[in-house]
Amino acid sequence: MPEARVIPMPGMGDEPPRRRRPRPPAAPGLTEPAEQPKPPAPSPISSDWEQKVAHGLAFLRRRLTGDYEVDEFGFDQDFTDHVYLPALRPLYKSWFRIETFGLHNIPDTGGALVVANHSGTVPMDGLMTSLAVHDDHPAHRRLRLLGADLVFKLPLVGSIARKTGNTLACNPDAERLLHSGELVGVYPEGFKGVGKPFADRYKLQRFGRGGFVSAAIRTGVPIIPCSIVGAEEIYPMVGNMKALARVLGLPYIPVTPTFPLLGPLGLIPLPSKWLIEFGEPIPTAHLDTSAADDPMLVFNLTDQVRETIQQTLYRLLMQRSSVFS
C-alpha cells in the first residue's frame, strides 16, 4: 500500500516567532528609577580659586599663631613669598614684560655681589631685579638689596623693605650677608641715579668711593655687573620741586608728564619695555683682603664695573625696538 505523503502546510516546520511577554504594570506610587547622571568634572578655574583660598587661610593662620621665621636682618620669607612677590608679578610679566639675559652668570650657591645702574624716579628697578633673580634663575635665589637710610625711615616702606630682605647700604651689613653665602644687590649711583633728569637717561652717575668693591674683596666674592634698560621711562622726570623737597627732607620731588598734573593717576608707571642683563662675573677671590684698603686698586675695579654696565646699556638700547615694545 503506498505510503501516505504528508504535504507540509504553510508555516509548518518553521520555528514559531517569539512573542515578548508584556511587562507587568508598576505598582501605584512607584516609578522606575531613572539613570543617574554623571557628576560634572570640576572646573579648573574653581579648583584654582579653591587652592588660593586655602593658601590664604593657611597664611593667616601662620601669622596669627606666629608660625613663621624672621632672620637677624628682619627678612620674613613667609611674607615675601605669599604677599610681596605675588603683588609684583603682574607688573613684571604683563606691564613691563621684562626679559632677562645672562642669569647663568649668577652662581647657584654662595655669595656674590650684583652691581646695577639705578634709575626711574621711583626705584622700582630694585624690586623687578629681585623678582627676576628669584623667578627666572634656576636656583630661585634671593637678592638681598642694600638701601639708603631714607628708605628705612619712611613709614610702611621701611617695614616692608626689612621684611623682604633688604638692609642698610653699609659695609658691615653687606659683608655679613656675603660671608653667609647670600646674593647681595647694590646700586652705587644712589639718589643721584634714580633722581636724575630724563635728559640724562642711561648716562651713569658717579659710583661713589667704591665701598661695594671693598666689601667684595674682603669676602672674596665675585662682582656681577647688571644693566637695566626700561626703568628710565616709567616716570620721566622733567622737573624737580627742590624747595618743597628741602622742607620735607627728601632728595627730590619729581615733576613728570603725569604727576602732579593727574593727581593719583600720575603715580601709575608707564608700561615701558624692560631688558635686564647680568654680565660675566669679575672675580676677587685671588686678591688678598689687604687689597680692599688699596685706593688705586679699588678705583680701577670700580671703574671697570661702571664701564661694563655703561657699554651694556648702549647695546641693550640698540637691541630694544622701541620704548614700549
HUFEN-V883078 format. One record per pair of residues at least 24 apart in sequence whose C-alpha atoms are under 8 Angstrom apart, sorted by the first residue. I is the first residue (numbers start at 1). J is the second residue. D is the distance in Angstrom with one decimal. If there is no record, write none. Layout:
i=I j=J d=D
i=I j=J d=D
This chain:
i=70 j=163 d=8.0
i=73 j=162 d=7.0
i=73 j=165 d=7.0
i=73 j=166 d=7.8
i=73 j=167 d=6.8
i=74 j=162 d=5.3
i=74 j=163 d=5.4
i=74 j=164 d=7.9
i=74 j=165 d=6.7
i=75 j=162 d=5.9
i=75 j=163 d=4.5
i=75 j=164 d=5.4
i=75 j=165 d=4.3
i=75 j=166 d=7.4
i=76 j=163 d=4.8
i=76 j=164 d=6.1
i=76 j=165 d=7.1
i=77 j=163 d=7.7
i=77 j=164 d=7.1
i=79 j=163 d=7.2
i=79 j=164 d=7.5
i=80 j=163 d=7.1
i=80 j=164 d=5.4
i=84 j=164 d=7.5
i=85 j=131 d=6.9
i=88 j=127 d=7.9
i=88 j=128 d=7.6
i=88 j=131 d=7.7
i=89 j=131 d=7.7
i=92 j=128 d=6.5
i=92 j=131 d=7.9
i=95 j=271 d=5.4
i=95 j=272 d=7.7
i=96 j=271 d=5.4
i=96 j=272 d=5.6
i=96 j=273 d=5.3
i=96 j=274 d=5.9
i=97 j=273 d=6.1
i=97 j=274 d=6.5
i=98 j=273 d=6.6
i=98 j=274 d=4.8
i=98 j=275 d=5.8
i=98 j=276 d=7.3
i=99 j=274 d=6.4
i=99 j=275 d=5.0
i=99 j=276 d=6.3
i=100 j=132 d=7.2
i=100 j=136 d=7.9
i=100 j=275 d=6.0
i=100 j=276 d=4.8
i=100 j=277 d=5.7
i=100 j=278 d=7.9
i=101 j=275 d=7.8
i=101 j=276 d=6.2
i=101 j=277 d=4.5
i=101 j=278 d=6.2
i=102 j=277 d=5.7
i=102 j=278 d=4.8
i=102 j=279 d=6.2
i=102 j=280 d=7.8
i=103 j=133 d=7.6
i=103 j=136 d=7.7
i=103 j=137 d=6.1
i=103 j=277 d=7.6
i=103 j=278 d=6.0
i=104 j=137 d=7.7
i=105 j=224 d=7.5
i=105 j=278 d=6.6
i=105 j=279 d=6.6
i=105 j=280 d=5.7
i=105 j=281 d=6.4
i=106 j=224 d=7.4
i=106 j=278 d=7.6
i=106 j=281 d=7.8
i=108 j=138 d=7.6
i=108 j=139 d=5.5
i=108 j=141 d=7.4
i=109 j=181 d=7.1
i=110 j=180 d=7.9
i=110 j=181 d=4.2
i=110 j=182 d=6.3
i=110 j=183 d=7.4
i=111 j=177 d=7.8
i=111 j=178 d=4.9
i=111 j=179 d=6.8
i=111 j=180 d=7.1
i=111 j=181 d=3.9
i=111 j=182 d=4.7
i=111 j=183 d=5.3
i=111 j=184 d=7.6
i=111 j=221 d=5.8
i=111 j=222 d=7.8
i=112 j=178 d=6.7
i=112 j=181 d=7.6
i=112 j=182 d=6.9
i=112 j=183 d=5.0
i=112 j=184 d=6.3
i=112 j=216 d=7.8
i=112 j=221 d=5.1
i=112 j=222 d=5.2
i=112 j=223 d=6.2
i=112 j=224 d=7.2
i=113 j=178 d=7.7
i=113 j=183 d=6.1
i=113 j=184 d=5.0
i=113 j=185 d=5.9
i=113 j=186 d=7.4
i=113 j=216 d=6.8
i=113 j=221 d=6.9
i=113 j=222 d=6.3
i=113 j=223 d=4.9
i=113 j=224 d=6.0
i=114 j=183 d=7.3
i=114 j=184 d=6.0
i=114 j=185 d=4.6
i=114 j=186 d=6.3
i=114 j=223 d=6.0
i=114 j=224 d=4.7
i=114 j=225 d=6.0
i=114 j=226 d=6.5
i=115 j=185 d=6.0
i=115 j=186 d=5.1
i=115 j=187 d=6.0
i=115 j=188 d=7.4
i=115 j=223 d=7.0
i=115 j=224 d=6.1
i=115 j=225 d=5.0
i=115 j=226 d=5.7
i=115 j=305 d=7.8
i=116 j=185 d=7.6
i=116 j=186 d=6.5
i=116 j=187 d=5.3
i=116 j=188 d=7.5
i=116 j=225 d=6.1
i=116 j=226 d=4.5
i=116 j=227 d=5.8
i=116 j=228 d=7.2
i=116 j=309 d=7.3
i=117 j=187 d=6.0
i=117 j=188 d=7.4
i=117 j=189 d=6.8
i=117 j=193 d=7.4
i=117 j=204 d=7.0
i=117 j=226 d=7.1
i=117 j=227 d=6.1
i=117 j=228 d=6.5
i=117 j=309 d=7.2
i=118 j=187 d=5.8
i=118 j=188 d=7.7
i=118 j=189 d=6.1
i=118 j=190 d=6.8
i=118 j=193 d=5.1
i=118 j=194 d=5.2
i=119 j=193 d=5.3
i=119 j=194 d=3.7
i=119 j=195 d=6.8
i=119 j=196 d=7.5
i=119 j=201 d=7.9
i=119 j=231 d=6.0
i=119 j=232 d=5.4
i=120 j=194 d=5.4
i=120 j=195 d=7.2
i=120 j=231 d=4.9
i=120 j=232 d=4.4
i=120 j=233 d=6.6
i=120 j=234 d=6.1
i=120 j=235 d=5.9
i=120 j=236 d=7.3
i=121 j=194 d=5.0
i=121 j=195 d=4.9
i=121 j=196 d=7.4
i=121 j=232 d=7.7
i=121 j=235 d=6.0
i=121 j=236 d=7.5
i=121 j=237 d=6.7
i=121 j=254 d=7.1
i=122 j=194 d=6.9
i=122 j=195 d=7.9
i=122 j=235 d=7.4
i=123 j=194 d=6.3
i=124 j=231 d=7.4
i=125 j=228 d=7.5
i=125 j=231 d=6.1
i=129 j=276 d=7.6
i=141 j=183 d=7.4
i=142 j=182 d=7.6
i=142 j=183 d=6.4
i=143 j=182 d=7.6
i=143 j=183 d=5.2
i=143 j=184 d=5.5
i=143 j=185 d=6.1
i=144 j=182 d=7.3
i=144 j=183 d=6.1
i=144 j=184 d=4.7
i=144 j=185 d=5.8
i=145 j=184 d=5.7
i=145 j=185 d=4.5
i=145 j=186 d=6.0
i=146 j=170 d=7.6
i=146 j=174 d=7.4
i=146 j=184 d=7.3
i=146 j=185 d=6.2
i=146 j=186 d=5.4
i=146 j=187 d=7.7
i=147 j=186 d=7.7
i=148 j=190 d=7.6
i=171 j=211 d=6.9
i=171 j=212 d=7.3
i=171 j=215 d=6.0
i=174 j=215 d=6.8
i=175 j=215 d=5.7
i=175 j=216 d=7.7
i=175 j=218 d=7.6
i=175 j=219 d=6.5
i=178 j=216 d=7.9
i=178 j=219 d=6.5
i=178 j=221 d=7.4
i=179 j=219 d=6.0
i=186 j=212 d=7.5
i=188 j=212 d=7.8
i=191 j=251 d=7.1
i=195 j=237 d=7.6
i=195 j=252 d=6.9
i=195 j=254 d=7.7
i=196 j=237 d=7.3
i=197 j=236 d=7.6
i=197 j=237 d=5.2
i=197 j=238 d=6.0
i=197 j=239 d=7.2
i=198 j=232 d=7.3
i=198 j=233 d=8.0
i=198 j=236 d=5.4
i=198 j=237 d=5.1
i=198 j=238 d=6.0
i=199 j=238 d=7.9
i=201 j=232 d=6.1
i=202 j=229 d=7.9
i=202 j=232 d=7.3
i=202 j=310 d=7.8
i=202 j=313 d=6.9
i=203 j=310 d=7.4
i=204 j=306 d=7.7
i=204 j=310 d=6.7
i=207 j=302 d=7.3
i=207 j=306 d=7.3
i=209 j=299 d=7.5
i=210 j=298 d=6.2
i=210 j=299 d=6.5
i=210 j=302 d=5.7
i=213 j=292 d=7.5
i=213 j=298 d=6.2
i=213 j=301 d=7.0
i=213 j=302 d=6.5
i=214 j=292 d=4.6
i=214 j=293 d=7.3
i=214 j=298 d=6.7
i=215 j=292 d=7.5
i=216 j=284 d=6.8
i=217 j=284 d=5.5
i=217 j=285 d=7.0
i=217 j=287 d=6.7
i=217 j=288 d=7.5
i=217 j=289 d=5.9
i=217 j=291 d=7.1
i=217 j=292 d=5.7
i=218 j=288 d=7.9
i=218 j=289 d=4.9
i=218 j=290 d=7.8
i=218 j=292 d=6.4
i=219 j=285 d=7.9
i=219 j=289 d=7.8
i=220 j=283 d=7.9
i=220 j=284 d=5.3
i=220 j=285 d=4.2
i=220 j=286 d=7.6
i=220 j=287 d=7.5
i=220 j=289 d=7.8
i=221 j=283 d=6.8
i=221 j=284 d=6.0
i=221 j=285 d=6.2
i=222 j=281 d=5.6
i=222 j=282 d=5.4
i=222 j=283 d=4.4
i=222 j=284 d=5.6
i=222 j=285 d=7.3
i=223 j=281 d=5.4
i=223 j=282 d=5.0
i=223 j=283 d=6.4
i=223 j=284 d=7.6
i=224 j=278 d=6.6
i=224 j=279 d=6.0
i=224 j=280 d=6.3
i=224 j=281 d=4.5
i=224 j=282 d=6.3
i=225 j=278 d=6.0
i=225 j=279 d=5.2
i=225 j=280 d=7.2
i=225 j=281 d=7.1
i=225 j=305 d=6.1
i=225 j=308 d=6.9
i=225 j=309 d=6.0
i=226 j=276 d=7.1
i=226 j=277 d=5.7
i=226 j=278 d=4.6
i=226 j=279 d=6.1
i=226 j=309 d=6.4
i=227 j=276 d=5.8
i=227 j=277 d=5.3
i=227 j=278 d=6.6
i=227 j=279 d=7.9
i=227 j=309 d=5.4
i=227 j=310 d=7.7
i=227 j=312 d=6.3
i=227 j=313 d=5.9
i=228 j=274 d=7.2
i=228 j=275 d=6.0
i=228 j=276 d=4.6
i=228 j=277 d=6.7
i=228 j=313 d=7.0
i=229 j=273 d=7.9
i=229 j=274 d=5.4
i=229 j=275 d=5.1
i=229 j=276 d=6.4
i=229 j=313 d=6.6
i=229 j=316 d=6.8
i=229 j=317 d=6.9
i=230 j=272 d=5.7
i=230 j=273 d=5.5
i=230 j=274 d=4.2
i=230 j=275 d=6.5
i=230 j=323 d=7.2
i=231 j=272 d=7.4
i=231 j=274 d=6.9
i=233 j=270 d=6.9
i=233 j=272 d=6.2
i=233 j=323 d=7.6
i=234 j=269 d=4.8
i=234 j=270 d=4.5
i=234 j=271 d=6.6
i=234 j=272 d=6.2
i=235 j=269 d=6.0
i=235 j=270 d=6.7
i=271 j=324 d=6.5
i=272 j=323 d=5.6
i=272 j=324 d=4.5
i=272 j=325 d=7.3
i=273 j=320 d=8.0
i=273 j=322 d=7.8
i=273 j=323 d=5.9
i=273 j=324 d=4.9
i=273 j=325 d=5.4
i=275 j=316 d=7.1
i=275 j=320 d=7.9
